[in-house]
Amino acid sequence: MNHAGENNLDRREFLARTGKAGLSIAAAGSLSYLLYDTAGSLKKADNLVTLPDYSVGSISGQTMSVVKGSDRAASVNKAIGLLGGIERFVKPGETIMIKPNIAFATPASLGATSNPGLVAEIVRLCYKAKAKQVYVADNPINDPANCFRLSGIGGAASEAGAKIILPKPNYFSNTTLAGGKLINNWPVFFEPLRKADKLIGVSTIKDHLRSKASMTMKNWYGLLGGRRNIFHQNINTIIAELAMLIKPTLVVLDGTEVMVTNGPTGGSVADLKRENTLIASCDMVAADSFGCSFLGLEPKDLPYLGKAEKAGAGTTDYNKLKPIFDTTS
Amino acid sequence: MDLIQRRVRRFESIVSLCLLGGIVLIGLGVFVKQFDYEMSQFGMDVISTENSTVNEEISLTSLSSSSFETLLETEVYDSETLYEKINGKAPFYTESGFRELVTQRFVSKSDEKLWAELYVYDMGSVRNAYSVYSRQKRPDGSVIPEMKFAYLGGNSLFAAHGQYYIEFVGSTKSKELSEAMQEITRKFSTENIVADVEIEQMQLFGKEDLVAGSIKLYLNDAFGFDGLDDVFTGQYKIGDDIVTVFLSERPSSADAKKVVQQYHKFLLDNGGVDISASDAEIKIVDFYGTIEIVGTTRQYIFGIHEAENRQAAEQLAEKFSKRLNEK
């Protein structure tokens, strides 16, 4: 074989090999392009859910009530009665979701979670209004089953006829708050919300190391999924966005015993102060604005209130709503 | 020519192998990296309650008493997962040297409604543990005599034992529960012997008129000023007034003077009015109606914080200054 013959062979072989290599690269590149997900690991936008608006029509002078009394059951009956009665909020045949604060697996006596007796009474009220089904649900910080059990809420709510919904991975769906900075394609505990016609929030008044206060608006944090702790760095924004995202039927703010220090977990009954006050409201910004006074705060001390008001979620000037004050005695 | 062809083919083989090896390494890198991603980008998992490795040095399950047994599993949390247990309270510990939390519940053998959860925070040092203990101390607690830093508060027990901060939270106020918590805590102390390390600066607080159990340690950001770290405070009863004294030992007298100047400026920048004599070394500031006093003695910063009564504040500051000079 002469030198020229080898070059011909090498050139042909070279071209053939180059061609094959080029085809391989093109095939690999095409496959990569087909598999490439520009959104990364996030779900596609068309899988997002929209949370329903559970609010009822407003009635001037019946937006917020404040009741003094030591018995929570009596107080909540009175407070809701002053707003038109449970029948205004719950219609026969409806499915109601009650969202208490069941964040921790701690005893009810600490006041870190909603009072079981209060939750049970609200369940009973809903059935009195001939609700078809009442769910009690939360996505706690600690182990969910332990939280429902050890807080006493699981037992009390079940005895009153509610069905408990514990969080499971497939119960979460992603949602985006229009105009929101933080709630963007983020999982929420949607399964109980999907089933519900009405939504009632039941929360305590607590000191909170990060946000200064934990009341009705902060209570919705328990509907977030994922690694929601990252929002602690933007605590005021996330609470305000939750108030924009969630439009409940009614919120009940329990100030019978207020955790005035060492919140949000407390740890001693010495952290609690008895105020014997319960607030029911269709405006959670107003409810929180009133409730913060029991922590020695004013609405201007809680930036999330101002943010939520500016976004149209409610008013910090609760007097404008002409709240109804009464006692159980 | 065979030789040249063989050399060319060997060269091509080597290049091919290198390229393939590079692709394999890239693939391995992608495979490894996908297990180490920023979870905040994802929103799928509910919060994990899996326990991390149990600290071999602390075993809480052995602490069962004659009348109380363990309930549910031991839980262990590190600085990444602490929020899963105590949520918004986590920074209080993580910013104070927190290393690990181990918790265990105990329940009465005769009454399941009587239960309590023991929290043992490893704060890494005696000072850190004392700091978180003292800053959360509830008023009106009853002292537990056989423990150096411990008290009962209604349904709970709180203690600092060496590097550990202990909270024992009961389901209700109950004599039986309280006795069980004390027994279990004593057992923990016995099984986890710690060096009896004195916090020296606490000895600088004179006992006369000192409100018992009032000494607190702020590791950082005392009184909202980031230049004030490692600050002890104690309360004194002067007549009808309770006056808070503070003290911090600095590396040198020069550093003490510098920090005092900065703190004095901080008070004035935030609306305080200097009411001290013009040449006074000890500065007195009227801060929105309360009195702040700050000065130095050797390597110590001392002062009075938020006093209502100027006379009582100045009297105590002078007394404290003399005491520090004598040490």
Interface residues (C-beta under 8 A of the other chain):
Chain A: M1 E6 G40 S41 L42 K43 A103 F104 T106 P107 S109 L110 N139 I141 N142 D143 N146 L150 P167 K168 P169 F172 N174 N185 W186 P187 H208 L209 R210 S211 S214 G225 G226 R227 R228 N229 I230 H232 I235 N262 G263 P264 T265 G267 S268 V269 A270 D271
Chain B: M1 Y37 M39 S40 Q41 F42 G43 M44 D45 V46 I47 T49 L72 Y83 E84 K85 I86 N87 G88 K89 P91 F92 W115 E117 Q136 R138 P139 D140 G141 G153 G154 N155 S156 F158 E167 V169 G170 S171 T172 K173
